[in-house]
């Protein structure tokens, strides 16, 4: 039986105190939920503002750049807030300014180092406008490299049966190192062969790869007007010196030189083409529009 007297002697907690505890707990939970919701809303708004700024900033920046680089009806180019010359003109130099006459005057035809066995040419265009012709004489002392260069000019270079031939036509310049050298040979018509290999489920494309070049060449790349190709790299890149480029000795081999003053004039113009200051790549479209062997008619 329940002892009613013992129960009556136990201390009883007032109901008002229990109700106060419950109300305090509910208020605390409500405040926590409200603060969490406020923080979440602030984060969403901040993220939305950041996304809006990221989406709206580039068009505004592009609009300012277009306004700065706009061309007026009178043909005056404004670039970076100041007037510049047309970069496709022969007299226009680095960053749209007039080229340095001292640097251009330093580029001269080199003295012949060997007998010329083959004569080839590359016709170049700047921004789709004809710029002129580079005429080269290939040395007899570097027959392998000279043959590779000549076949690329003709568009007949293959290394395996069934390959499509590679060609310098439609290629472009890669780099212009001011006062030292320029590099070309970025092939668009790389030739090659597409075939299914053993164990392959899809066709594999293999571009034309020239034979490894182990020739020594003739002397150092110490003066302007010399033609060179990479040594040992199975590469189609070619280089023309704009001055003292002895830093290329060892990795490049001299295979020929410029032949005439018109080629020299074009080389001087190419040396002043505006370039990316980080990679030295041309800031205008450069293209070899035609290439081949020089004959009496060419």
C-alpha positions in Angstrom: 0.0 0.0 0.0 1.1 3.6 -0.7 2.2 5.4 2.4 0.3 8.7 2.0 2.1 10.2 5.0 5.6 9.6 3.3 4.4 11.1 0.1 3.2 14.2 1.8 6.6 14.7 3.5 8.5 14.8 0.0 9.3 18.3 -1.1 7.2 19.4 -4.1 8.6 21.8 -6.8 6.3 24.7 -7.6 4.6 24.6 -11.0 5.5 28.2 -11.7 9.3 27.3 -11.6 8.9 24.4 -14.1 6.9 26.7 -16.4 9.7 29.3 -16.3 12.3 26.7 -17.2 10.3 25.6 -20.2 9.7 29.1 -21.5 13.4 29.9 -21.2 14.4 26.8 -23.2 11.8 27.6 -25.9 13.1 31.2 -26.1 16.7 30.0 -26.4 15.8 27.6 -29.2 13.8 30.3 -31.0 16.8 32.7 -30.8 19.2 30.0 -32.1 16.9 29.2 -35.1 16.5 32.9 -35.9 20.2 33.7 -35.8 20.9 30.7 -38.0 18.4 31.8 -40.5 19.8 35.3 -40.5 23.3 34.0 -41.1 22.1 31.8 -43.9 20.2 34.7 -45.6 23.3 36.9 -45.3 25.5 34.3 -46.9 23.1 33.8 -49.8 22.9 37.5 -50.4 26.7 37.9 -50.3 27.1 35.0 -52.7 24.4 36.5 -55.0 26.2 39.9 -54.9 29.5 38.3 -55.7 28.1 36.3 -58.7 26.4 39.4 -60.0 29.6 41.4 -59.8 31.5 38.6 -61.5 29.0 38.4 -64.3 28.6 42.1 -64.8 32.3 43.2 -64.5 33.7 41.5 -67.7 31.2 43.2 -70.1 31.9 46.6 -68.6 35.7 46.0 -68.8 35.3 44.8 -72.4 33.2 47.9 -73.2 35.9 50.1 -71.9 38.6 48.3 -73.8 36.6 48.5 -77.0 36.1 52.2 -76.5 39.8 52.7 -76.0 40.8 50.6 -79.0 38.1 52.0 -81.3 39.0 53.1 -84.8 37.5 56.4 -85.9 36.1 57.2 -89.3 39.4 59.0 -90.2 41.5 55.8 -89.8 43.3 56.9 -86.5 43.7 54.0 -84.1 43.4 54.8 -80.4 44.8 52.1 -78.2 45.4 52.4 -74.5 44.3 56.1 -74.6 46.9 57.2 -77.2 47.1 57.2 -81.0 49.0 54.3 -82.6 50.0 53.4 -86.1 48.4 50.6 -88.1 50.3 47.4 -87.1 50.0 46.0 -90.6 52.0 48.9 -92.1 55.7 48.5 -92.8 56.5 51.6 -90.7 54.5 50.4 -87.6 56.6 48.9 -84.8 56.2 47.4 -81.3 53.0 48.4 -79.5 51.8 50.4 -82.5 54.7 52.9 -82.2 57.3 53.8 -84.8 60.1 51.2 -84.9 63.7 51.9 -83.9 65.8 52.7 -86.9 68.9 51.6 -85.1 67.6 48.0 -84.5 66.4 47.7 -88.1 69.7 49.0 -89.5 71.6 46.3 -87.6 70.0 43.5 -89.7 72.2 42.9 -92.7 72.8 40.1 -95.1 75.4 37.6 -93.8 78.5 36.6 -95.7 78.0 33.2 -97.5 79.4 30.3 -95.3 79.1 27.6 -97.9 77.9 26.7 -101.4 74.1 27.1 -101.8 72.6 23.9 -103.2 68.9 24.7 -103.1 66.9 27.9 -103.2 63.5 28.1 -101.6 61.0 30.8 -100.6 58.2 31.6 -98.1 55.6 34.2 -98.9 54.2 35.8 -95.7 51.0 37.8 -94.9 50.4 40.0 -91.8 46.7 40.2 -90.8 45.8 38.7 -94.2 47.7 41.3 -96.1 50.6 40.3 -98.3 53.9 41.3 -96.6 56.6 40.0 -99.0 58.8 37.0 -99.6 61.7 35.4 -97.7 64.1 33.8 -100.1 66.6 31.3 -98.7 69.7 29.6 -99.9 70.2 26.2 -98.3 73.8 25.0 -97.7 75.3 21.9 -99.3 77.1 20.9 -96.1 73.8 20.2 -94.3 72.0 17.9 -96.8 69.6 16.2 -94.4 68.3 19.4 -92.9 68.2 21.2 -96.2 66.3 18.3 -97.8 63.7 18.4 -94.9 63.3 22.1 -95.2 63.0 22.0 -99.0 60.4 19.2 -98.9 58.3 21.2 -96.3 58.4 24.2 -98.6 57.3 22.0 -101.5 54.6 20.3 -99.4 56.0 16.8 -100.1 57.4 15.7 -96.7 56.3 12.2 -95.6 58.0 9.7 -93.3 55.9 6.6 -93.8 54.0 5.1 -96.8 50.4 6.3 -97.1 50.9 9.5 -95.2 49.5 12.9 -96.2 52.4 15.2 -96.8 53.2 18.1 -94.4 53.8 21.6 -95.7 54.9 25.0 -94.5 52.0 26.6 -96.4 49.4 28.0 -94.0 51.8 27.8 -91.1 52.5 30.7 -88.8 55.2 32.4 -86.7 55.6 31.1 -83.1 57.9 33.6 -81.5 59.8 36.8 -82.2 62.6 37.5 -79.7 63.5 41.1 -80.3 67.0 41.6 -81.7 67.9 37.9 -81.5 65.7 35.5 -83.6 62.2 34.6 -84.8 60.8 31.1 -84.9 58.2 29.7 -87.4 56.8 26.4 -88.3 53.5 26.2 -86.5 52.0 23.8 -89.0 48.3 23.9 -90.0 48.9 21.3 -92.7 50.8 18.8 -90.5 50.1 15.8 -92.8 50.3 12.4 -91.2 48.2 9.3 -91.1 45.0 8.2 -89.3 44.8 4.5 -88.7 43.6 1.7 -86.3 46.5 0.4 -84.3 46.7 -3.1 -82.7 44.4 -3.3 -79.8 42.9 0.1 -80.5 39.1 0.7 -80.8 39.4 4.1 -82.4 41.6 5.6 -85.1 44.8 7.2 -84.0 46.3 10.3 -85.8 50.1 10.4 -86.2 51.5 13.6 -87.8 54.5 13.6 -90.0 57.7 13.4 -88.0 61.0 14.3 -89.7 64.0 12.2 -89.1 66.3 13.0 -86.2 68.8 15.7 -87.2 72.4 15.1 -86.0 74.2 17.5 -88.4 76.8 19.9 -86.9 76.1 22.9 -89.2 78.3 25.8 -90.1 79.5 27.9 -87.2 77.6 29.9 -84.7 74.3 31.8 -84.9 76.2 35.0 -84.3 74.8 37.3 -86.9 71.5 38.3 -88.6 70.0 36.6 -91.7 70.9 33.0 -90.9 68.4 30.1 -91.3 68.4 27.3 -88.7 66.5 24.2 -87.7 66.3 22.3 -84.4 68.9 19.6 -83.9 67.8 16.2 -82.7 64.3 17.2 -81.9 62.4 15.7 -84.8 60.9 19.1 -85.2 59.7 21.2 -88.2 60.5 24.5 -86.5 62.8 27.0 -88.3 64.5 30.1 -87.1 66.0 33.2 -88.7 68.5 35.2 -86.7 67.8 39.0 -86.1 71.2 39.6 -84.5 73.5 37.7 -82.2 71.6 34.5 -81.2 74.5 32.4 -79.9 72.2 31.2 -77.1 70.7 28.9 -79.7 74.0 27.2 -80.5 74.0 23.5 -79.7 70.2 23.1 -80.0 69.9 24.6 -83.5 71.9 24.0 -86.6 72.7 26.6 -89.4 71.4 25.3 -92.7 71.2 28.4 -94.9 70.8 32.2 -95.1 68.7 35.0 -96.7 69.5 35.7 -100.3 68.5 39.2 -101.2 67.7 42.7 -100.0 63.9 42.3 -100.4 64.0 39.3 -98.0 66.1 41.5 -95.6 63.5 44.3 -95.8 60.7 41.8 -94.8 62.9 40.4 -92.0 63.3 44.0 -90.6 59.6 44.4 -90.7 58.9 41.1 -89.0 61.4 42.1 -86.3 59.2 45.0 -85.3 55.9 43.1 -85.2 54.1 43.7 -81.9 54.5 40.7 -79.6 53.2 39.3 -76.3 55.8 40.5 -73.8 55.5 37.2 -71.8 55.7 34.6 -74.6 57.1 36.8 -77.4 54.3 35.5 -79.6 53.0 37.8 -82.4 50.0 39.9 -81.6 48.8 39.9 -85.2 47.9 37.1 -87.5 51.0 35.8 -89.4 50.7 33.2 -92.2 52.8 31.6 -94.8 50.6 32.0 -97.9 52.9 30.1 -100.3 56.1 28.2 -100.2 58.2 26.2 -102.7 61.4 26.0 -104.6 62.9 29.1 -106.3 63.2 28.8 -110.1 64.0 31.3 -112.8 60.3 32.1 -113.0 59.6 32.2 -109.2 
